[in-house]
Amino acid sequence: MDEDLMDAPLKLLVIEDNQADFLLLQRHLKLQGLPVSCAWIDSMAKLESALAAQRWDAVLADYNVPGMVFGQSMDLIRSRQSDLPVILVTGALGDEKAVDLLKQGCSDFVLKENLARLVPAIERSLHEVAEHRARREAEEALRESEDRYRSVIEALFEGIVLIDADGALQAANTSAERILGLTMEHLAGSTSLDPRWQTIHEDGSPFPGEMHPAWVTLQTGQPCHEVIMGVHKPDGSLVWLSINSRPLYRPGDTSPYAVVASFVDITERKRAEEELRILQAQLREAAIHDPLTGLYNRRYLDETMKRELARAAREGHPISIFMGDIDHFKQLNDTYGHQAGDEILKTLGEVLRAHARAGDIPCRYGGEEFVVILPDMPLEAARERAELVRRDFANLRFAFGDAQLGSTISIGVSVYPEYGTTADELIGAADQALYEAKQTGRNRVCLASRLGPTLNN
């Protein structure tokens, strides 16, 4: 817990439609040792009244509050207290929307299911506000006196260093020492070319000393802005910095006599970005997979079939499809319950994935039905693959209570272009073959009729 936040209770506005969630959030903050004074806001009128009554330290805002449009709430907050940090604390929210809201000015984004990130997010946001205010004060102080300027620089949360024309570090504020993990005694005289500095780019590759923004500014006279660099501290930890550098000139000189470099620790921001990237990947995976079986879902099947058919037409390759379902599935559910049925479906998903090549697309079509797209596979090879799947699934048994459960599947196989040139035609032909497999005894594989979807006409 940051000691600076313990001097007095933080005044927080909590925009939340559910009072129970508000109380839970308030209790969580206090349990984390953060002294707070919270006001519950569930309408625009309450928000306007609270903002008029006093200044606040931060806003914790749910995105979906009936009767409150989030954008209008943000506009009202900015008009009354422009530097007031707003942290989204909400449930499920699309990743694109979350990124958009962060771009619009929200300080951070915390899911209700992961409140462990809330206190660090509040501390980080307050530090950013403090840094902004300190920078503004520094600009004012510089006009008044050099002594006051140095005092403010020392108080800044961001690191400030002065580098001479030879590239040697001459001065550093306390924040620079804290961020880099070195005292001025160790920093004095060092340059960006010093082999002790182990620096990396965002992709993990080495960051050469001659590319350090301070060195670039010395050589070119041009400032550098928001250069991202990873620095390995003496304790072995990695800190990520966002660095700015600006040249200092004496009257009449064309080359800088020194460079002022400022940097902030963005390690937490990088971690949050990585968490968001992982969340985005998880959301993309969830959007195309069936949660029970792990197979692709119907939506992905529809999208992929169009693409694969276009590629097959262009390259002259076959596409085989087999469609199947579990025999007597309703009877199994009625006898043992839906939990047993779910276990059977999961087992089938594992078998289908085990027999899939890298380019194959096994999908749950609906209920107990499945479809597997087999690009660049002729009909006979697809029939053999379907037989392997049918045989392996039929041989599986698993314990369910006191019972040993198992089942069988029936499969129909069709191929492009012989049995159709569209997704509907190919699936229809495979479905007709599946119907034949069911009618002729189940637990078998049947090939589509040459008449394809017109079999029963």
Secondary structure, 3 states (H helix, E strand, C coil): CCHHHHCCCEEEEEECCCHHHHHHHHHHHHHCCCCEEEEEECCHHHHHHHHHHCCCCEEEECCCECCECHHHHHHHHHHHCCCCCEEEEECCCCHHHHHHHHHCCCCEEEEHHHHHHHHHHHHHHHHHHHHHHHHHHHHHHHHHCHHHHHHHHHHCCCEEEEEECCCCEEEECHHHHHHHCCCHHHHCCCCCCCCCCCEECCCCCECCHHHCHHHHHHHHCCCEEEEEEEEECCCCCEEEEEEEEEEECCCCCCCCCEEEEEEEECHHHHHHHHHHHHHHHHHHHHHHECCCCCCECHHHHHHHHHHHHHHHHHHCCCEEEEEEEECCHHHHHHHHCHHHHHHHHHHHHHHHHHCCCCCCEEEEEECCEEEEEEECCCHHHHHHHHHHHHHHHHHCCEEECCEEECCCEEEEEEEECCCCCCHHHHHHHHHHHHHHHHHCCCCCEEECCCCHHHCCC
